[in-house]
Amino acid sequence: MEELIEFIQANPDPRELKRALAVQMLMQNYKHSTIGHILGVSVGFVNKWKYIFGEQGVAGLRLRYKGSKSYLDSTQKQILLSWLQQKNYWHLSELKEYLSDNFDVSFESNQSYYYLLKQANISWKKTQKSNPRKDPDLVAKKTRNNSVADGTPARDSVWRTRSFL
């Protein structure tokens, strides 16, 4: 029981904490349904972790999944990010080729490459050569403004005015 209390006080992962609290409450003679209601878990959850705790102790309450192994280790990632930051222009195909040649890494999804660009503080989105808001004709065409560049009302604006009368 002391080992369980120490585990709870060590602030484990919330999932581990629920498991430990369920077991602790069982040891304090709470009913399964009461524990389920308080912790927001099923009765089966309570039974499962009671059984595992009985077999393995506190070690059985710990998470076992450690995540997948990264394609790039931290030094490789730093080399890649510094390479990206040295360049003025980037092409996704260049990045793919660099990763393949230097680190023997190829991602299935382009999203992984975009994530690397984001980590290097690089925007991969295309920019416009000029701001379209500076051209009044384009602005009028896009927003269907009531007045064109020369200040006369547009034909459809007159129709709109009459339809409301």
N, CA and C of each residue as an Amber inpcrd file, in Angstrom:
protein
   495
   0.8320000  -1.1940000   0.0000000   0.0000000   0.0000000   0.0000000
   0.8730000   1.2530000   0.0000000   1.9760000   1.2410000   0.7470000
   2.8590000   2.4060000   0.8040000   3.4800000   2.6890000  -0.5590000
   3.8540000   1.6070000  -1.2480000   4.4420000   1.7650000  -2.5750000
   3.4410000   2.4110000  -3.5330000   2.1810000   2.0340000  -3.4200000
   1.1270000   2.6010000  -4.2580000   0.9380000   4.0840000  -3.9530000
   0.9420000   4.4570000  -2.6880000   0.7840000   5.8650000  -2.2920000
   1.9610000   6.6920000  -2.8040000   3.1790000   6.1540000  -2.7050000
   4.3580000   6.8590000  -3.2230000   4.2400000   7.0590000  -4.7320000
   3.7370000   6.0410000  -5.4180000   3.5540000   6.1280000  -6.8650000
   2.5570000   7.2290000  -7.2160000   1.4570000   7.3040000  -6.4780000
   0.4330000   8.3290000  -6.7230000   0.9970000   9.7170000  -6.4550000
   1.7690000   9.8740000  -5.3950000   2.3200000  11.1760000  -5.0380000
   3.4520000  11.6050000  -5.9640000   3.9940000  10.6870000  -6.7320000
   5.0780000  11.0140000  -7.6640000   4.5560000  11.6960000  -8.9290000
   3.2610000  11.9860000  -8.9700000   2.6180000  12.6460000 -10.1150000
   2.8870000  11.9270000 -11.4350000   2.4030000  10.6930000 -11.5680000
   2.6030000   9.9790000 -12.8270000   1.7060000  10.5490000 -13.9270000
   1.8110000   9.9630000 -15.0790000   0.9490000  10.2900000 -16.2080000
  -0.5140000  10.1450000 -15.7620000  -1.4270000  10.9830000 -16.2580000
  -2.8340000  10.9030000 -15.8250000  -3.4600000   9.5170000 -15.9990000
  -3.0540000   8.8050000 -17.0400000  -3.5950000   7.4510000 -17.2360000
  -3.1010000   6.5060000 -16.1470000  -1.8230000   6.6500000 -15.7960000
  -1.2730000   5.8280000 -14.7140000  -1.9230000   6.1940000 -13.3860000
  -2.1880000   7.4800000 -13.1980000  -2.8030000   7.9490000 -11.9570000
  -4.1980000   7.3580000 -11.7830000  -4.9860000   7.3120000 -12.8650000
  -6.3290000   6.7170000 -12.7810000  -6.2490000   5.2520000 -12.3830000
  -5.3000000   4.5620000 -12.9600000  -5.1330000   3.1440000 -12.6360000
  -4.8120000   2.9710000 -11.1500000  -3.8530000   3.7720000 -10.6760000
  -3.4200000   3.6620000  -9.2780000  -4.5380000   4.0620000  -8.3240000
  -5.2810000   5.1180000  -8.6610000  -6.3860000   5.5480000  -7.7950000
  -7.4810000   4.4890000  -7.7330000  -7.7480000   3.8420000  -8.8630000
  -8.7590000   2.7810000  -8.8730000  -8.3490000   1.6520000  -7.9240000
  -7.0900000   1.2650000  -7.9740000  -6.6030000   0.1960000  -7.0960000
  -6.6320000   0.6470000  -5.6400000  -6.2010000   1.8770000  -5.3930000
  -6.1850000   2.3910000  -4.0170000  -7.6000000   2.4390000  -3.4380000
  -8.5570000   2.8970000  -4.2350000  -9.9310000   2.9830000  -3.7490000
 -10.5050000   1.5920000  -3.4820000 -10.1170000   0.6050000  -4.2910000
 -10.5450000  -0.7730000  -4.0220000  -9.9980000  -1.2550000  -2.6870000
  -8.7570000  -0.9030000  -2.4050000  -8.1460000  -1.3050000  -1.1360000
  -8.8040000  -0.6090000   0.0510000  -9.4470000   0.5220000  -0.2160000
 -10.1510000   1.2500000   0.8440000 -11.6280000   0.8480000   0.8900000
 -11.9710000  -0.2590000   0.2190000 -13.3080000  -0.8650000   0.2380000
 -14.3920000  -0.0300000  -0.4380000 -14.0300000   0.7460000  -1.4490000
 -15.0470000   1.4020000  -2.2740000 -15.6360000   0.3550000  -3.2090000
 -16.8940000   0.5370000  -3.6030000 -17.5240000  -0.3720000  -4.5520000
 -17.0140000  -0.0540000  -5.9620000 -17.0330000  -1.0740000  -6.8040000
 -16.5640000  -0.9110000  -8.1820000 -17.3360000   0.1850000  -8.9130000
 -18.6440000   0.1950000  -8.7470000 -19.4710000   1.1880000  -9.4450000
 -19.1750000   2.6000000  -8.9490000 -18.9160000   2.7540000  -7.6660000
 -18.5840000   4.0690000  -7.1030000 -17.2500000   4.5640000  -7.6650000
 -16.2790000   3.6800000  -7.7360000 -14.9660000   4.0420000  -8.2870000
 -15.1170000   4.4600000  -9.7500000 -15.8800000   3.6680000 -10.4900000
 -16.1090000   3.9880000 -11.9000000 -16.7520000   5.3450000 -12.0790000
 -17.7190000   5.6580000 -11.2310000 -18.4110000   6.9500000 -11.3190000
 -17.4710000   8.1030000 -10.9590000 -16.6980000   7.9450000  -9.9010000
 -15.7950000   9.0100000  -9.4470000 -14.6900000   9.2740000 -10.4750000
 -14.0920000   8.2130000 -11.0010000 -12.9620000   8.3720000 -11.9240000
 -13.3890000   8.4850000 -13.3820000 -14.6560000   8.2170000 -13.6540000
 -15.1320000   8.2840000 -15.0390000 -14.6330000   7.1130000 -15.8720000
 -14.5900000   5.9380000 -15.2730000 -14.1250000   4.7380000 -15.9650000
 -15.1660000   3.6380000 -15.8050000 -14.9670000   2.5520000 -16.5450000
 -15.9110000   1.4380000 -16.4610000 -15.5270000   0.4970000 -15.3210000
 -16.4770000  -0.3490000 -14.9640000 -16.2270000  -1.3550000 -13.9310000
 -15.1620000  -2.3370000 -14.4280000 -15.1780000  -2.6310000 -15.7180000
 -14.1660000  -3.5090000 -16.3080000 -12.7590000  -2.9400000 -16.1660000
 -12.6400000  -1.6180000 -16.3010000 -11.3520000  -0.9400000 -16.1130000
 -10.8420000  -1.1770000 -14.7020000 -11.7210000  -1.0220000 -13.7250000
 -11.3410000  -1.2040000 -12.3200000 -10.8800000  -2.6420000 -12.0920000
 -11.6420000  -3.6080000 -12.5990000 -11.2790000  -5.0200000 -12.4260000
  -9.9490000  -5.3550000 -13.1020000  -9.7610000  -4.8330000 -14.3040000
  -8.5360000  -5.1100000 -15.0550000  -7.3070000  -4.6650000 -14.2760000
  -7.3320000  -3.4300000 -13.7720000  -6.1500000  -2.9020000 -13.0940000
  -5.9780000  -3.4830000 -11.6810000  -7.0670000  -3.9360000 -11.0820000
  -6.9550000  -4.6510000  -9.8010000  -6.1980000  -5.9580000 -10.0180000
  -6.5550000  -6.6680000 -11.0700000  -5.9080000  -7.9380000 -11.3850000
  -4.4240000  -7.7250000 -11.7250000  -4.1370000  -6.7510000 -12.5880000
  -2.7460000  -6.4890000 -12.9930000  -1.9070000  -6.0540000 -11.7980000
  -2.4790000  -5.2180000 -10.9160000  -1.7460000  -4.7880000  -9.7230000
  -1.4510000  -5.9850000  -8.8190000  -2.4060000  -6.8920000  -8.7100000
  -2.1970000  -8.0880000  -7.8960000  -1.0910000  -8.9740000  -8.4510000
  -0.9580000  -9.0250000  -9.7790000   0.0580000  -9.8620000 -10.4210000
   1.4380000  -9.2040000 -10.4590000   1.4720000  -7.8840000 -10.8030000
   2.7480000  -7.2300000 -11.1050000   3.1170000  -6.0960000 -10.1550000
   2.2050000  -5.6930000  -9.3110000   2.4800000  -4.5730000  -8.4140000
   2.4100000  -3.2340000  -9.1450000   3.0870000  -2.2360000  -8.5990000
   3.0550000  -0.8810000  -9.1690000   3.6190000  -0.8620000 -10.5880000
   4.5880000  -1.7040000 -10.8750000   5.1880000  -1.7470000 -12.2140000
   4.1430000  -2.0610000 -13.2810000   3.1250000  -2.8290000 -12.9250000
   2.0770000  -3.1620000 -13.8760000   1.1770000  -1.9940000 -14.2170000
   1.1550000  -0.9640000 -13.3720000   0.3070000   0.2060000 -13.6180000
   0.9560000   1.2110000 -14.5690000   2.2420000   1.0690000 -14.8060000
   2.9700000   2.0190000 -15.6570000   2.6400000   1.8040000 -17.1330000
   2.7710000   2.8830000 -17.8970000   2.5740000   2.8030000 -19.3390000
   3.7240000   2.0340000 -19.9650000   3.4140000   1.2600000 -20.9620000
   4.4540000   0.4860000 -21.6250000   4.8350000   1.0590000 -22.9760000
   3.9430000   1.8190000 -23.5970000   4.2110000   2.3370000 -24.9360000
   5.1800000   3.5050000 -24.8550000   6.2560000   3.4290000 -25.5840000
   7.2810000   4.4720000 -25.5560000   7.2970000   5.3160000 -26.8280000
   6.4400000   5.0240000 -27.7860000   6.4160000   5.7810000 -29.0360000
   7.3380000   5.1520000 -30.0690000   7.2040000   5.6230000 -31.2950000
   8.0320000   5.0710000 -32.3630000   9.3860000   5.7750000 -32.4100000
  10.3490000   5.1080000 -32.9940000  11.6990000   5.6500000 -33.1060000
  11.7060000   6.7170000 -34.2010000  12.3760000   7.8140000 -33.9560000
  12.4570000   8.9070000 -34.9150000  13.3520000   8.5110000 -36.0880000
  13.0310000   9.0220000 -37.2750000  13.8540000   8.7550000 -38.4450000
  15.2090000   9.4530000 -38.3420000  15.2210000  10.6460000 -37.7300000
  16.4500000  11.4240000 -37.5760000  16.7750000  11.5700000 -36.0960000
  18.0390000  11.3660000 -35.7290000  18.4070000  11.6360000 -34.3400000
  18.6430000  13.1390000 -34.1780000  18.9210000  13.5810000 -32.9710000
  18.9960000  15.0230000 -32.7020000  20.1400000  15.6950000 -33.4560000
  21.2830000  15.0470000 -33.5980000  22.3930000  15.6730000 -34.3320000
  22.0800000  15.7700000 -35.8180000  21.4680000  14.7350000 -36.3810000
  21.0810000  14.7830000 -37.7920000  20.0610000  15.8820000 -38.0310000
  19.1260000  16.0270000 -37.1040000  18.1090000  17.0620000 -37.2520000
  18.7440000  18.4520000 -37.2030000  19.7200000  18.6600000 -36.3150000
  20.4050000  19.9540000 -36.2310000  21.1790000  20.2480000 -37.5110000
  21.8300000  19.2400000 -38.0760000  22.5520000  19.4140000 -39.3400000
  21.5800000  19.8120000 -40.4380000  20.4490000  19.1270000 -40.4970000
  19.4440000  19.4230000 -41.5160000  18.8880000  20.8330000 -41.3540000
  18.5480000  21.2160000 -40.1300000  17.9730000  22.5420000 -39.8990000
  18.9700000  23.6420000 -40.2340000  20.2390000  23.4480000 -39.9170000
  21.2340000  24.4690000 -40.2660000  21.4140000  24.5400000 -41.7800000
  21.3490000  23.4030000 -42.4680000  21.4190000  23.4010000 -43.9340000
  20.2380000  24.1660000 -44.5290000  19.0570000  23.9330000 -43.9940000
  17.8690000  24.6260000 -44.4950000  17.9680000  26.1320000 -44.2740000
  18.4970000  26.5480000 -43.1420000  18.5630000  27.9710000 -42.8260000
  19.6410000  28.6930000 -43.6220000  20.5910000  27.9750000 -44.1990000
  21.6350000  28.5940000 -45.0090000  21.1410000  28.9540000 -46.4010000
  20.1480000  28.2690000 -46.8810000  19.6710000  28.4700000 -48.2490000
  18.6840000  29.6350000 -48.3230000  18.6350000  30.2690000 -49.5070000
  17.6820000  31.3550000 -49.7320000  16.3670000  30.8410000 -50.3120000
  16.4320000  29.8110000 -51.1400000  15.2450000  29.2540000 -51.7710000
  15.2550000  27.7470000 -51.5770000  14.0740000  27.1860000 -51.4380000
  13.9560000  25.7550000 -51.1860000  12.9530000  25.1550000 -52.1460000
  13.2250000  23.9370000 -52.5120000  12.2750000  23.1240000 -53.2650000
  12.1050000  21.8330000 -52.4810000  10.9100000  21.3710000 -52.4440000
  10.6310000  20.1490000 -51.6960000  11.4650000  18.9840000 -52.2270000
  11.6420000  18.9490000 -53.5410000  12.4410000  17.8660000 -54.1300000
  13.8940000  17.9260000 -53.6530000  14.4310000  19.1450000 -53.4540000
  15.7950000  19.2790000 -52.9220000  15.8930000  18.7120000 -51.5100000
  14.9010000  19.0340000 -50.7010000  14.8890000  18.5430000 -49.3240000
  14.8090000  17.0180000 -49.3050000  13.9500000  16.4600000 -50.1440000
  13.8240000  15.0010000 -50.2220000  15.1490000  14.3650000 -50.6390000
  15.7870000  14.9660000 -51.6370000  17.0550000  14.4350000 -52.1350000
  18.1520000  14.5320000 -51.0670000  18.2070000  15.6610000 -50.3620000
  19.2120000  15.8570000 -49.3140000  19.0480000  14.8180000 -48.2020000
  17.8090000  14.6070000 -47.7740000  17.5580000  13.6180000 -46.7220000
  17.9110000  12.2070000 -47.1830000  17.5750000  11.9060000 -48.4180000
  17.8510000  10.5780000 -48.9520000  19.3540000  10.3370000 -49.0970000
  20.0740000  11.3250000 -49.6300000  21.5150000  11.1670000 -49.8660000
  22.3250000  11.1440000 -48.5760000  22.0130000  12.0480000 -47.6520000
  22.8500000  12.2110000 -46.4620000  22.4470000  11.3290000 -45.2820000
  21.1490000  11.0540000 -45.1420000  20.6890000  10.3310000 -43.9570000
  19.9380000   9.0470000 -44.2910000  19.7810000   8.7600000 -45.5760000
  19.0490000   7.5780000 -46.0270000  17.6390000   7.5470000 -45.4290000
  16.9670000   8.7180000 -45.4850000  15.6250000   8.8620000 -44.9220000
  14.6730000   9.2960000 -46.0250000  13.5330000   8.6410000 -46.0940000
  12.4890000   9.0110000 -47.0400000  11.1450000   8.8820000 -46.3280000
  10.4070000   9.9870000 -46.2640000   9.1080000   9.9830000 -45.6000000
   8.0210000   9.6040000 -46.5920000   6.9650000   8.9720000 -46.1060000
   5.8460000   8.6030000 -46.9670000   4.9990000   9.8160000 -47.3200000
   4.8410000  10.7270000 -46.3770000   3.9550000  11.8740000 -46.5550000
   4.7630000  13.1610000 -46.6830000   4.3040000  14.0590000 -47.5490000
   4.9480000  15.3710000 -47.6720000   4.8050000  16.1760000 -46.3890000
   3.8110000  15.8650000 -45.5880000   3.5790000  16.6020000 -44.3480000
   4.8020000  16.5370000 -43.4350000   5.5200000  15.4360000 -43.4690000
   6.7320000  15.3050000 -42.6540000   7.8060000  16.2870000 -43.1050000
   7.9060000  16.4820000 -44.4160000   8.8730000  17.4570000 -44.9390000
   8.4450000  18.8740000 -44.5680000   7.1520000  19.1490000 -44.6560000
   6.6460000  20.4750000 -44.2820000   6.9030000  20.7480000 -42.8020000
   6.7870000  19.7220000 -41.9890000   7.0450000  19.8760000 -40.5570000
   8.5090000  20.2550000 -40.3110000   9.4230000  19.6460000 -41.0570000
  10.8450000  20.0030000 -40.9340000  11.0750000  21.4540000 -41.3500000
  10.4090000  21.8860000 -42.4230000  10.5370000  23.2850000 -42.8490000
  10.0030000  24.2220000 -41.7760000   8.9110000  23.8340000 -41.1580000
   8.3380000  24.6620000 -40.0950000   9.2980000  24.7600000 -38.9130000
   9.9540000  23.6630000 -38.5760000  10.9140000  23.6830000 -37.4750000
  12.0960000  24.6020000 -37.7680000  12.4100000  24.7890000 -39.0480000
  13.4980000  25.6860000 -39.4400000  12.9940000  27.1170000 -39.6200000
  11.7340000  27.3770000 -39.2420000  11.0900000  28.6940000 -39.3860000
  11.0490000  29.1470000 -40.8380000  10.7080000  28.2180000 -41.7170000
  10.6270000  28.5020000 -43.1450000   9.1940000  28.2810000 -43.5940000
   8.6640000  29.2530000 -44.3250000   7.3340000  29.1000000 -44.8980000
   7.4880000  28.4800000 -46.2760000   6.7320000  27.4340000 -46.5490000
   6.8140000  26.7780000 -47.8450000   5.6770000  27.2230000 -48.7620000
   4.8870000  28.1830000 -48.3040000   3.7540000  28.6370000 -49.0930000
   4.2140000  29.6570000 -50.1230000   3.6210000  29.6000000 -51.3080000
   4.0090000  30.5010000 -52.3880000   3.5520000  31.9200000 -52.0800000
   4.3800000  32.8770000 -52.4670000   4.0310000  34.2820000 -52.2720000
   3.5910000  34.8850000 -53.5890000   2.8730000  36.0050000 -53.5100000
   2.4640000  36.7210000 -54.7080000   3.5150000  37.7680000 -55.0310000
   3.7000000  38.0460000 -56.3270000   4.7170000  39.0070000 -56.7250000
   4.3360000  40.4220000 -56.3300000   3.0480000  40.7430000 -56.3820000
   2.6140000  42.0840000 -55.9850000   1.3080000  41.9730000 -55.2140000
   1.0550000  42.9620000 -54.4160000  -0.1530000  42.9760000 -53.6110000
  -1.3500000  43.3020000 -54.5070000  -2.3360000  42.4280000 -54.6230000
  -3.4810000  42.6980000 -55.4990000  -4.3520000  43.8400000 -54.9900000
  -4.2250000  44.2120000 -53.7320000  -5.0430000  45.2940000 -53.1920000
  -4.6220000  46.6550000 -53.7250000  -3.4410000  46.7330000 -54.3380000
  -2.9750000  48.0120000 -54.8770000  -3.6100000  48.3250000 -56.2260000
  -4.1950000  47.3390000 -56.8790000  -4.8270000  47.5470000 -58.1790000
  -6.3290000  47.7110000 -57.9690000  -6.8580000  48.9520000 -58.1170000
  -8.2830000  49.1850000 -57.8360000  -9.2170000  48.4000000 -58.7530000
  -8.7920000  48.1250000 -60.0020000  -9.6480000  47.3480000 -60.9000000
  -9.8170000  45.9140000 -60.3960000  -8.7220000  45.3190000 -59.9290000
  -8.8140000  43.9630000 -59.3840000  -9.6380000  43.9280000 -58.1090000
  -9.4700000  44.9400000 -57.2740000 -10.2330000  45.0000000 -56.0300000
 -11.7160000  45.1110000 -56.3430000 -12.0600000  45.9650000 -57.3040000
 -13.4640000  46.1430000 -57.6730000 -14.0360000  44.8520000 -58.2500000
 -13.2480000  44.1710000 -59.0500000 -13.7190000  42.9350000 -59.6650000
 -13.9290000  41.8430000 -58.6100000 -13.0030000  41.7410000 -57.6680000
 -13.0970000  40.6820000 -56.6640000 -14.1920000  40.9350000 -55.6410000
 -14.3430000  42.1470000 -55.2130000 -15.3110000  42.4380000 -54.1620000
 -16.6420000  42.9230000 -54.7060000 -16.7170000  43.0820000 -56.0280000
 -17.9290000  43.6150000 -56.6780000 -18.3620000  44.9010000 -55.9970000
 -17.3840000  45.7600000 -55.9160000 -17.5680000  47.0520000 -55.2720000
 -18.6360000  47.8470000 -56.0150000 -19.3610000  48.7190000 -55.3420000
 -20.4210000  49.5040000 -55.9630000 -19.8870000  50.5830000 -56.8830000
 -18.6370000  50.9190000 -56.7610000 -18.0770000  51.9180000 -57.6650000
 -16.8170000  51.3670000 -58.2960000 -16.6520000  51.6290000 -59.5860000
 -15.4330000  51.2210000 -60.2780000 -14.3800000  52.2820000 -60.0730000
 -13.2420000  52.1020000 -60.6880000 -12.0960000  52.9690000 -60.4300000
 -12.3730000  54.4410000 -60.7330000 -13.2280000  54.7330000 -61.7100000
 -13.4430000  56.1420000 -62.0590000 -14.5270000  56.8080000 -61.2130000
 -15.1340000  56.1100000 -60.3130000 -16.0830000  56.7140000 -59.3940000
 -17.5380000  56.6100000 -59.8200000 -17.8440000  56.1090000 -61.0100000
 -19.2390000  55.9720000 -61.4340000 -19.8100000  54.6830000 -60.8650000
 -21.0950000  54.6770000 -60.5370000 -21.6800000  53.4640000 -59.9720000
 -21.7090000  52.3280000 -60.9900000 -21.5180000  51.1540000 -60.5220000
 -21.5650000  49.9810000 -61.3890000 -23.0080000  49.6860000 -61.7660000
 -23.1870000  49.0140000 -62.9080000 -24.5200000  48.7390000 -63.4220000
 -25.3360000  47.9050000 -62.4350000 -24.7510000  46.8660000 -61.8480000
 -25.5130000  46.0150000 -60.9360000 -25.8360000  46.7320000 -59.6330000
 -25.0830000  47.7850000 -59.2660000 -25.4030000  48.5030000 -58.0420000
 -26.6750000  49.3250000 -58.2160000 -26.9090000  49.8260000 -59.4230000
 -28.1510000  50.5550000 -59.6940000 -29.3230000  49.5870000 -59.5860000
 -29.1770000  48.4100000 -60.1540000 -30.2390000  47.4150000 -60.0820000
 -30.5330000  47.0630000 -58.6280000 -29.4990000  46.9160000 -57.8060000
 -29.7100000  46.5930000 -56.4040000 -30.4560000  47.7140000 -55.7000000
 -30.1250000  48.9490000 -56.0390000 -30.7880000  50.0860000 -55.4060000
 -32.2690000  50.0850000 -55.7550000 -32.6050000  49.8280000 -57.0090000
 -34.0000000  49.8330000 -57.4360000 -34.7860000  48.6740000 -56.8320000
 -34.1530000  47.5400000 -56.6390000 -34.8790000  46.3870000 -56.1190000
 -35.2940000  46.5840000 -54.6660000 -34.6370000  47.4680000 -53.9640000
 -34.9880000  47.7050000 -52.5750000 -36.0450000  48.7880000 -52.4230000
 -36.3810000  49.4940000 -53.4730000 -37.3640000  50.5750000 -53.3770000
 -38.7730000  50.0970000 -53.3360000
